[in-house]
Amino acid sequence: MAKQLEDYMQWPEIEALMYAECGRPETVLGPKQVDKSHVLITAFEPEADSIVVSGEDLKKEYKMTKMDETGYFAVLIPAKKIPSYHFVLKQGKKKIEKTDAYAVDSLFDGVDMTQFSNGIHDTVYEKLGAHPMTIEGVKGTYFAVWAPEAKAVSVVGDFNDWQAARNPMRYLEAAGIYELFVPGVSAGDLYKYEIWGADGKRVMKADPYGNYAERRPATASIVWNLNKYHWKDEKWLTERKKWNAKKEPMLVYEVALGAFKKPADAEKEFYNYRELAPMVCDYCEEMGYTHVELMPIMEHPYDASWGYQVTGYYAPTSRYGTPDDFMYLVDFLHQHGIGVILDWVPAHFPKDEHGLARFDGTCLYEHLDKRQGEHPHWGTLIYNYGRPEVINFLTKEKKEAPKDQQLDYTLQIQQAQTQQKQTQYDIATKKADIEKYDESIKNATVNSTMIGVVKKINENQSADTADTAFMTIVATGDYRVKGTIDEQSFLNSGLAEGQAVIVRSRVDESKTWQGTISKVDTENPQTDNSNSGMYDDGSSEQKASKYNFYVQLTGTGDMLLGQHVYVEPDFGQTEVKDGIWIDESYVVKDGDDAYV
């Protein structure tokens, strides 16, 4: 018996599609050759009253059956191969012709995916991101994003009312990339990726490869066509080829565009790139600068970072205009014989939710080990340099570098590869150690004597089998802080017993404790070369003897046993004072008078 349309319905996947939980929408959307003589075509269009499949390859139009009231349509058409077709949607009195996004071939071929996965795709930015284009006569935008561990990804924006179920993206498993061509989306349209992460959370992410973004505090990416600007710097580019960097004079002006000059109009926060172009050019010509070094103009959320905490490496910040406006700035400077250098910040990135942090629900861009993956004082994340994508970048830079610099890049590549192998070895070694320790403590018995206060007794567990603590005890007694100071610093600082000091937490410097030096142990000096002493000025390579000293605290509230702290002399700096207080070294006394 021939199969009916209903027989081809994959209802669990279709239901997941309706809730934006279908990570493989290509299994239930688009065309499929189901047997030698029939093609199944499906679509999800919640706002359509009816859909007709039409095309030059078809002998007639085929009306699709609405399989579910949520807007899932399907039709079986007689065909020995998948034909070229489009949809004709009827919405009320309107008729809309629409290309089936899931019938468009992928722009990533096998070579692309292999090169990207191995970190040797030098032009992957031409495919990842958002790229307006025309495919088979249909104008739209091709979207692609790397999110290998995501459960599902949708591109959302003004064009689909930010509904994730409307444009779920296809998954290219070989490279961990989600992609989709969306007809009708053009330059200027806002978009983000809604990612259902491996951790079960749904987040809206800006495009890491996006070329334009909303002005902060808004965070959406903006589709942009980079090919419309007409450059006029051919003469400068020709002259640059003749320029000898080792012999020609070079004077660089480093500038933050937002601080170079402020508009007189209080309602206008910044000048546009086009407005800044002649201003910067005139200043450089007046001062004799040959080059301008722009402090980071890549998109970033936080003004006070001066651009050094980037969320969009491929997008000039919208604070000063569009990508075309930025091109004008560079073009203008080139036309006046001034080179442009861009500060590039691959060191770290912010934790903002719309950015790279836990991009697919895992530590995709940052290092999994927090000791290597976080700047605790800056509140930022550090890239995982062991990934092939870093080697990909270095390889590209090597190819474009002068021959006399290629050796440096080769060494960097080898170093990154070695680090990657060492990291893999360390992980395997640590895992084996953990398994060994777990086995050794399974039947271990620990006895401990301590003075303390019983804070909690877990009456629902037994001491023999409980995985959680049977009894919680808070130790009591006096805290004492131990520090180390080298001999030279000891002599210079005048550190002595009875001296008042302030102890500061290294984790939260707002937490302080007061105390006095109770002992400086000069009778038992240490001679190691470690640089752990708080008073060690690091002035010489060969370290002198070091002395332990101890601080008796006047109070220990919120202090943890084993906590690392800073110790500094107490000059009353924590007291609340009226007026302006300065160090006494700035005050000169003349009899009974004193002046600064």
Buried (B, 14 or more C-beta within 10 A) or exposed (E): EEEEBEEBBEEEBBBBBBEBBBBBBBBBBBBBEEEEEBBBBBBBBEEBEBBBBBBEEBEEEBEBBBBBEBBBBBBBBEBEEBBEBBBBBEEEEEEBEBBBBBBBEBBBEEEBBEBBBEBBBBEBBEBBBBBBEEBEEBEBBBBBBBBBBBBBBBBBBEBBEBEBBBBBBBBBEEBBBBBBBBBBBEBEBBBBBBBBBBEEEBBBBBBBBBBBBBBBEEBBBBBBBBEEBEEEBEEBEEEEEEEEEEEEEEEEBEBEBBEBBEEEEEEEEBBBBBBBBEEBBEBBEEEEBBBBBBBBBBBBBEEEBBBBBBBBBBBBBBBBBBBBBBBBBBBBBBBBEBBBEEBEBEBBBBBBEBBBBBBBBBBBBBBEBEEBBBEEEBEBBBBBBBBBBBBBBBBBBBEEEEEEEBEEBEEBBEEBBEEBEEBEEEEEEEEEEEEEEEEEEEEEEEEEEEEEEEEEEEEEBEEEEEEEEBEEBEEEEEBEBEBBBBBBBBEEEEBEEEBBBBBBBEEEEEBBBBBBBBBBEEEEBBEEEEEEBBBBEEEEEEBBBBBBBBBBBEEBEEBEEEBEBEBEEBEEEEEEEEEEEEEEEEEEEEEEEEEE
